[in-house]
Amino acid sequence: MSSGATTMRDLLAENTMTAAEALIVREDTGIRCLACGHRCLVKPGRAGTCRVRFHDGDQLQTPGGYVAGIQVDPIEKKPFFHAYPGRDALSFGMLGCDLHCGYCQNWVTSQALRDKQAIATTNRIGPDEVADIAIARDAPVVVSTYNEPLITSEWAVQIFESARARGLTCGFVSNGNATPEVLRYLRPYVDLYKVDLKSFDDKHYRELGGVLANVLGTIEMLMEMGFWVEIVTLVIPGFNDSDTELTQIANFLAGLAPTIPWHITAFHPDYKMDDVGRTPPETLLRAYEIGRSAGLHYVYPGNVHGRVGALESTHCPSCNNVVIEREGLYVKHNRMTQPGRCPDCQAEIPGVWEDQPPKRSTGSGIPMPLY
């Protein structure tokens, strides 16, 4: 393994793999890329909207063979609250994104080639090495995250093939700008899928470089295809925090399944949006009530640890008793004795559960960078 600061262009030249045939369509004037909802027609010598999938004159090339970040995280940080609670996940990310959110917390990696200030450190690594690290760190889950994983799906699949051969579970943390083709490509390898539902206003989505309908369609497809899905909405003052918009999101999710966990997380100033204040806990509590009123069973205020009472914990939708007690990203007590059952009334708690889960977090609850 070697590392060093590099430009995206250097990285693409040195670390590429041919795009999967399932994710391209050859046309007269170029290659149509199906890795994300933009469906770019990439002409010879050009790159797609993501800037990382490019036409070399013969094939569509996509990054592979490196990570721009890899660390052990509490799985609650992803956030997945209904999968392997209290356990660690090995998280890896690459460079690039198909959106350009002005508040991105991972902009140094996601906005490479769009922003001259985005200079990332990269590490060459093989798929087996990633899986071996997860085993060594006792992390039962491997997650592609930090940038947009859809645009590097081929590399993620290589890693996931190795991880699954070792009995590990794999996940995506994504903006949800997918296509049916890429979801079918991922389904044999990915069980957990978190989607950032950033807004319910198409105008806002287009400001970020996306289309609302694509993301809503992705969530619907993920549910139909049997992925375990959790949704996150970063609640930003003045952007998506109105009662109307939060109600629209909650109603949409409840209409698909009241059991979808909805994480409503607090914004903090970052990147180009440093002139907007932090989301107050009161806003998250209001969003929580909206979600519950819409019929959602699991609504989790986040990023304001200890300031929303017991709402970070998982409650049984039947008897309302605490099943998994959390404080921030730390599981203080997992009371579940049978996978997916309330220990008090035996009501079903949907998710991806271990037969013998830890009673509390196995780590410190603090992310641990590896390189």
Secondary structure as GFF3:
##gff-version 3
##sequence-region A 1 371
A	DSSP	beta_strand	3	6	.	.	.	ID=ss1
A	DSSP	alpha_helix	8	14	.	.	.	ID=ss2
A	DSSP	beta_strand	16	18	.	.	.	ID=ss3
A	DSSP	three_ten_helix	21	23	.	.	.	ID=ss4
A	DSSP	beta_strand	24	27	.	.	.	ID=ss5
A	DSSP	beta_strand	30	33	.	.	.	ID=ss6
A	DSSP	beta_strand	41	42	.	.	.	ID=ss7
A	DSSP	beta_strand	54	55	.	.	.	ID=ss8
A	DSSP	beta_strand	60	63	.	.	.	ID=ss9
A	DSSP	beta_strand	66	67	.	.	.	ID=ss10
A	DSSP	beta_strand	69	74	.	.	.	ID=ss11
A	DSSP	three_ten_helix	75	77	.	.	.	ID=ss12
A	DSSP	beta_strand	88	93	.	.	.	ID=ss13
A	DSSP	alpha_helix	107	110	.	.	.	ID=ss14
A	DSSP	beta_strand	120	124	.	.	.	ID=ss15
A	DSSP	alpha_helix	127	136	.	.	.	ID=ss16
A	DSSP	beta_strand	141	144	.	.	.	ID=ss17
A	DSSP	three_ten_helix	149	152	.	.	.	ID=ss18
A	DSSP	alpha_helix	153	165	.	.	.	ID=ss19
A	DSSP	beta_strand	169	174	.	.	.	ID=ss20
A	DSSP	alpha_helix	180	186	.	.	.	ID=ss21
A	DSSP	beta_strand	192	196	.	.	.	ID=ss22
A	DSSP	alpha_helix	202	207	.	.	.	ID=ss23
A	DSSP	alpha_helix	212	225	.	.	.	ID=ss24
A	DSSP	beta_strand	228	235	.	.	.	ID=ss25
A	DSSP	alpha_helix	243	256	.	.	.	ID=ss26
A	DSSP	beta_strand	262	266	.	.	.	ID=ss27
A	DSSP	alpha_helix	281	293	.	.	.	ID=ss28
A	DSSP	beta_strand	299	302	.	.	.	ID=ss29
A	DSSP	beta_strand	314	315	.	.	.	ID=ss30
A	DSSP	beta_strand	322	327	.	.	.	ID=ss31
A	DSSP	beta_strand	330	334	.	.	.	ID=ss32
A	DSSP	beta_strand	368	369	.	.	.	ID=ss33
###
